[in-house]
Amino acid sequence: MEDRDFLQFIANVKRKTGIDLALYKEAQMKRRLTSLRQKRGYSEFTSYFEAMNRDKELYYEFLDRMTINVSEFFRNSGRWDVLNKKILPRLLKEKPRLKCWSAACSTGEEPYTLSLILSQYMPLRDINILATDIDDGAIARAKVGVYSDRSLQECPKDLLKRHFMQEGNHYQISDDIKNTIKFKKHNLLAEPFDSGYDLIICRNVMIYFTEEAKHHLYQEFSDALRPGGVLFVGSTEQIFQPQQYRFETEDTFFYRKVL
């Protein structure tokens, strides 16, 4: 009975949002959502879904819990150093203006980090980054561009001073940086990808997908990159057989598409 209740919830969520929860690791997802449902006082998923339809706050909370919106600027800063000092110089030698995509961008820390790094190489008017996420609430917060001091602990002080305005314990990112990024809703597991990218960043989201879904996404990312383009993944998301996706390892967690 309990399994049927959850399977019906999966079907209802897919019909409402286009999100297929069946592509996520079931035990992990079910545990997370059961905890949230019980916390809100619902004994079964059927009544919880009905409540989400009536209450936007409940619906947004569900999306937040499902999409794990935990991020910060320059997260795992050593990897961003590699991007800055090794990957970008090569890419910019091949093309002066780059086509970049931050996939599953959450509340915007990742694409804004990329823009801050690129601002050291070129005028802001030449930076053009697509940033996508499945969560409307996350995208809305990204567009506002206000962040706690905690999420900016790894941001270099000169960039913080140049591109942010402090308001108490929060920082507002400048409009000049905001204008380098186009935020858009996108479902990685269900919608088509554009092509010809020089750099795709997709970090700390693949760990929540099944092996089948990961295989599909790595192939899609490869197809979306130009030859020589790079996929930058999270620090727990190493691709163990990159050659099957026409990748070679350029550095740890950086995969270059081969010709």
HELIX and SHEET records of a PDB file:
HELIX    1   1 GLU A    2  THR A   17  1                                  16    
HELIX    2   2 LEU A   21  LEU A   23  5                                   3    
HELIX    3   3 GLU A   26  LYS A   39  1                                  14    
HELIX    4   4 PHE A   45  ARG A   54  1                                  10    
HELIX    5   5 LYS A   56  THR A   67  1                                  12    
HELIX    6   6 SER A   77  VAL A   82  1                                   6    
HELIX    7   7 LEU A   83  ILE A   87  3                                   5    
HELIX    8   8 LEU A   88  GLU A   94  1                                   7    
HELIX    9   9 GLU A  109  LEU A  118  1                                  10    
HELIX   10  10 LEU A  124  ASP A  126  5                                   3    
HELIX   11  11 ASP A  136  VAL A  144  1                                   9    
HELIX   12  12 ASP A  149  LEU A  152  5                                   4    
HELIX   13  13 LYS A  157  HIS A  163  1                                   7    
HELIX   14  14 ASP A  175  LYS A  178  1                                   4    
HELIX   15  15 MET A  206  TYR A  208  5                                   3    
HELIX   16  16 GLU A  211  ALA A  224  1                                  14    
HELIX   17  17 PRO A  242  TYR A  245  5                                   4    
SHEET    1   A 7 ILE A 181  LYS A 185  0                                        
SHEET    2   A 7 ILE A 129  ASP A 133  1                                        
SHEET    3   A 7 CYS A 100  ALA A 103  1                                        
SHEET    4   A 7 TYR A 197  CYS A 202  1                                        
SHEET    5   A 7 LEU A 225  VAL A 233  1                                        
SHEET    6   A 7 PHE A 254  LYS A 257 -1                                        
SHEET    7   A 7 PHE A 247  ASP A 251 -1                                        
SHEET    1   B 3 VAL A 146  SER A 148  0                                        
SHEET    2   B 3 HIS A 170  ILE A 173 -1                                        
SHEET    3   B 3 PHE A 164  GLU A 167 -1                                        
END                                                                             
